[in-house]
Amino acid sequence: MYPPELVKPMKEDLTSVGFNQLVSPSEVDEIIENSGESLLLVVNSVCGCAAGNMRPGVKLSLDNDKKPTTLATVFAGVDGEATAQARKYFLPYPPSSPSIALFKDGKLVHFLERHHIEGGTAQMIADNLAEAYKEYC
């Protein structure tokens, strides 16, 4: 587990643009089951690719006409139970952090694993998500 002071700015990087920070399994269940039309659920992490690419790419992806109606995040290595619960909804994909899941009507429709994020630019991640938003949001 990481010290709260270390992860606070990383959490705020997403919560400052409207992401709901989920810290319990019940919060994860609630948001997935009641998110409305579409939900973007981000597994945040201290990983360098999360800091350098994923979080900026996710934020950039929201600068579109079509975007998810609900935004949420869990933090791997910090909010362990919430992250484990979110990963149940990501099956058949294996645990991956960071990762990005798009749900439509409570069903997983698009997923970016760490290997899709690592080595990509923020713009590449944003473009990938924007295409998914066009189709599902």
Secondary structure as a PSIPRED ss2 file (coil, helix, strand):
# PSIPRED VFORMAT (PSIPRED V4.0)

   1 M C   1.000  0.000  0.000
   2 Y C   1.000  0.000  0.000
   3 P C   1.000  0.000  0.000
   4 P H   0.000  1.000  0.000
   5 E H   0.000  1.000  0.000
   6 L H   0.000  1.000  0.000
   7 V H   0.000  1.000  0.000
   8 K H   0.000  1.000  0.000
   9 P H   0.000  1.000  0.000
  10 M H   0.000  1.000  0.000
  11 K H   0.000  1.000  0.000
  12 E H   0.000  1.000  0.000
  13 D H   0.000  1.000  0.000
  14 L H   0.000  1.000  0.000
  15 T H   0.000  1.000  0.000
  16 S C   1.000  0.000  0.000
  17 V C   1.000  0.000  0.000
  18 G C   1.000  0.000  0.000
  19 F C   1.000  0.000  0.000
  20 N E   0.000  0.000  1.000
  21 Q E   0.000  0.000  1.000
  22 L C   1.000  0.000  0.000
  23 V C   1.000  0.000  0.000
  24 S C   1.000  0.000  0.000
  25 P H   0.000  1.000  0.000
  26 S H   0.000  1.000  0.000
  27 E H   0.000  1.000  0.000
  28 V H   0.000  1.000  0.000
  29 D H   0.000  1.000  0.000
  30 E H   0.000  1.000  0.000
  31 I H   0.000  1.000  0.000
  32 I H   0.000  1.000  0.000
  33 E H   0.000  1.000  0.000
  34 N C   1.000  0.000  0.000
  35 S C   1.000  0.000  0.000
  36 G C   1.000  0.000  0.000
  37 E C   1.000  0.000  0.000
  38 S E   0.000  0.000  1.000
  39 L E   0.000  0.000  1.000
  40 L E   0.000  0.000  1.000
  41 L E   0.000  0.000  1.000
  42 V E   0.000  0.000  1.000
  43 V E   0.000  0.000  1.000
  44 N E   0.000  0.000  1.000
  45 S C   1.000  0.000  0.000
  46 V C   1.000  0.000  0.000
  47 C C   1.000  0.000  0.000
  48 G H   0.000  1.000  0.000
  49 C H   0.000  1.000  0.000
  50 A H   0.000  1.000  0.000
  51 A H   0.000  1.000  0.000
  52 G H   0.000  1.000  0.000
  53 N H   0.000  1.000  0.000
  54 M H   0.000  1.000  0.000
  55 R H   0.000  1.000  0.000
  56 P H   0.000  1.000  0.000
  57 G H   0.000  1.000  0.000
  58 V H   0.000  1.000  0.000
  59 K H   0.000  1.000  0.000
  60 L H   0.000  1.000  0.000
  61 S H   0.000  1.000  0.000
  62 L C   1.000  0.000  0.000
  63 D C   1.000  0.000  0.000
  64 N C   1.000  0.000  0.000
  65 D C   1.000  0.000  0.000
  66 K C   1.000  0.000  0.000
  67 K C   1.000  0.000  0.000
  68 P C   1.000  0.000  0.000
  69 T C   1.000  0.000  0.000
  70 T E   0.000  0.000  1.000
  71 L E   0.000  0.000  1.000
  72 A E   0.000  0.000  1.000
  73 T E   0.000  0.000  1.000
  74 V E   0.000  0.000  1.000
  75 F E   0.000  0.000  1.000
  76 A C   1.000  0.000  0.000
  77 G C   1.000  0.000  0.000
  78 V C   1.000  0.000  0.000
  79 D C   1.000  0.000  0.000
  80 G H   0.000  1.000  0.000
  81 E H   0.000  1.000  0.000
  82 A H   0.000  1.000  0.000
  83 T H   0.000  1.000  0.000
  84 A H   0.000  1.000  0.000
  85 Q H   0.000  1.000  0.000
  86 A H   0.000  1.000  0.000
  87 R H   0.000  1.000  0.000
  88 K H   0.000  1.000  0.000
  89 Y H   0.000  1.000  0.000
  90 F C   1.000  0.000  0.000
  91 L C   1.000  0.000  0.000
  92 P C   1.000  0.000  0.000
  93 Y C   1.000  0.000  0.000
  94 P C   1.000  0.000  0.000
  95 P C   1.000  0.000  0.000
  96 S C   1.000  0.000  0.000
  97 S C   1.000  0.000  0.000
  98 P C   1.000  0.000  0.000
  99 S E   0.000  0.000  1.000
 100 I E   0.000  0.000  1.000
 101 A E   0.000  0.000  1.000
 102 L E   0.000  0.000  1.000
 103 F E   0.000  0.000  1.000
 104 K E   0.000  0.000  1.000
 105 D C   1.000  0.000  0.000
 106 G C   1.000  0.000  0.000
 107 K E   0.000  0.000  1.000
 108 L E   0.000  0.000  1.000
 109 V E   0.000  0.000  1.000
 110 H E   0.000  0.000  1.000
 111 F E   0.000  0.000  1.000
 112 L E   0.000  0.000  1.000
 113 E C   1.000  0.000  0.000
 114 R H   0.000  1.000  0.000
 115 H H   0.000  1.000  0.000
 116 H H   0.000  1.000  0.000
 117 I H   0.000  1.000  0.000
 118 E C   1.000  0.000  0.000
 119 G C   1.000  0.000  0.000
 120 G C   1.000  0.000  0.000
 121 T C   1.000  0.000  0.000
 122 A H   0.000  1.000  0.000
 123 Q H   0.000  1.000  0.000
 124 M H   0.000  1.000  0.000
 125 I H   0.000  1.000  0.000
 126 A H   0.000  1.000  0.000
 127 D H   0.000  1.000  0.000
 128 N H   0.000  1.000  0.000
 129 L H   0.000  1.000  0.000
 130 A H   0.000  1.000  0.000
 131 E H   0.000  1.000  0.000
 132 A H   0.000  1.000  0.000
 133 Y H   0.000  1.000  0.000
 134 K H   0.000  1.000  0.000
 135 E H   0.000  1.000  0.000
 136 Y H   0.000  1.000  0.000
 137 C C   1.000  0.000  0.000
